[in-house]
Amino acid sequence: MSTEEHPQELGEIRVDNANLYREEVYTDLRIATIRRLTPVHPDGSPDESRQPLFTGQTHVMSQAGPLPVECAIEARTLEEAAEKFPQAIRQAVDRLVEEAKELRRREASRIVVPGTTPGGGMPGGGILGGGGDLS
């Protein structure tokens, strides 16, 4: 394990007391889930100097089945978050579709050399790999 993969040693893990939030989940039991993260002080009391954060979550059907979609919602109140939920989800789905198209473009543009494996060697080891039959 490199320090780039895990920047903090276990002894260095600390809670950021200046960045604590209380999480509340709201749902319409049908399609929408909205999370409100309310800023709090280390004692759990509301921190009025910071704005709450909202996220939306739903599932959309795809050819592979239900696909979870999550997005940030720019809002100051739960009511405003609920109003903005549909547009925020649409934008998140649009981003997912664009990312999928980009992945397909990258895959389609890869150069494939016949007789080689993705690792660059030859299937079965080839003569150089010692796995080939010389008879």
C-alpha positions in Angstrom: 0.0 0.0 0.0 1.4 3.3 -1.0 0.8 6.6 0.9 -0.8 7.9 -2.3 -3.6 5.3 -2.0 -4.1 5.9 1.7 -2.8 9.3 2.6 -3.5 9.0 6.3 -2.1 6.4 8.6 -4.6 4.9 11.0 -3.0 6.9 13.9 -3.6 10.2 11.9 -7.3 9.7 11.3 -9.3 12.5 12.9 -12.8 13.8 12.7 -13.0 17.3 11.2 -15.0 19.0 13.9 -15.3 22.2 11.8 -17.1 20.3 9.0 -19.8 18.2 10.8 -23.3 17.6 9.5 -26.4 15.9 10.6 -28.0 13.8 7.9 -31.8 13.6 7.4 -33.5 11.6 4.7 -36.8 12.4 3.1 -38.7 10.2 0.6 -42.0 10.2 -1.2 -41.9 6.4 -1.1 -42.2 6.4 -4.9 -39.4 7.9 -6.8 -37.6 10.6 -4.8 -35.1 10.5 -2.0 -33.7 13.8 -0.7 -30.9 14.0 1.8 -30.4 17.2 3.8 -27.1 17.6 5.5 -27.5 20.2 8.3 -24.3 21.8 9.5 -23.7 21.3 13.2 -21.2 22.3 15.9 -19.2 19.6 17.6 -21.8 19.5 20.4 -24.5 18.7 17.8 -26.3 22.0 17.9 -27.1 23.6 14.5 -24.4 25.8 13.0 -26.3 28.7 11.5 -23.2 30.2 9.9 -23.2 27.5 7.2 -25.9 26.5 4.7 -27.4 23.0 4.6 -26.5 20.7 1.7 -29.1 18.7 -0.3 -28.7 15.7 -2.5 -31.3 13.8 -4.6 -31.4 10.1 -5.4 -33.6 8.0 -7.6 -33.4 4.9 -9.9 -33.9 5.0 -13.6 -34.5 2.0 -15.8 -31.8 1.0 -18.2 -31.3 -2.0 -20.5 -29.3 -3.5 -17.7 -32.0 -2.9 -15.1 -32.4 -0.1 -12.5 -29.6 2.4 -12.4 -29.1 4.5 -9.3 -28.7 8.2 -10.0 -27.5 10.7 -7.4 -27.0 14.5 -7.7 -26.4 17.6 -5.7 -29.3 20.0 -5.4 -28.6 23.7 -5.1 -31.3 24.7 -2.5 -31.7 26.5 0.8 -34.8 24.7 2.0 -36.3 21.2 1.7 -39.2 22.6 -0.2 -36.9 24.3 -2.7 -34.9 21.0 -3.0 -38.1 19.1 -3.8 -39.0 21.6 -6.5 -35.5 21.4 -8.1 -35.2 17.6 -7.8 -36.6 16.7 -11.3 -34.2 19.1 -13.1 -31.2 18.1 -11.0 -31.9 14.4 -11.7 -32.3 15.1 -15.5 -28.9 16.9 -15.5 -27.3 13.9 -13.6 -28.8 11.4 -16.1 -27.6 13.6 -19.0 -24.1 13.5 -17.5 -24.2 9.7 -17.1 -25.3 9.3 -20.8 -22.5 11.5 -22.0 -20.0 9.6 -19.8 -21.2 6.3 -21.3 -20.9 7.7 -24.8 -17.4 8.8 -24.1 -16.5 5.4 -22.8 -17.9 3.7 -25.9 -15.9 6.2 -28.1 -12.7 5.3 -26.3 -13.4 1.6 -26.5 -14.2 1.9 -30.2 -11.0 3.8 -30.9 -8.7 1.3 -29.2 -6.2 -0.3 -31.6 -6.5 -4.1 -31.4 -3.7 -6.2 -32.8 -4.8 -9.7 -33.8 -3.2 -12.5 -31.8 -2.3 -10.5 -28.7 -4.0 -10.4 -25.3 -4.9 -7.2 -23.5 -1.7 -7.6 -21.4 0.4 -7.3 -24.5 1.6 -10.9 -24.7 0.6 -13.7 -27.0 -2.2 -16.1 -26.2 -1.0 -19.3 -24.6 2.4 -17.8 -23.9 3.6 -18.2 -27.6 7.1 -19.4 -28.4 8.7 -16.6 -26.4 6.5 -17.4 -23.4 7.6 -21.0 -23.4 4.0 -22.3 -23.7 4.1 -23.0 -27.5 4.5 -26.4 -29.1 7.6 -26.6 -31.3 7.0 -30.0 -32.8 
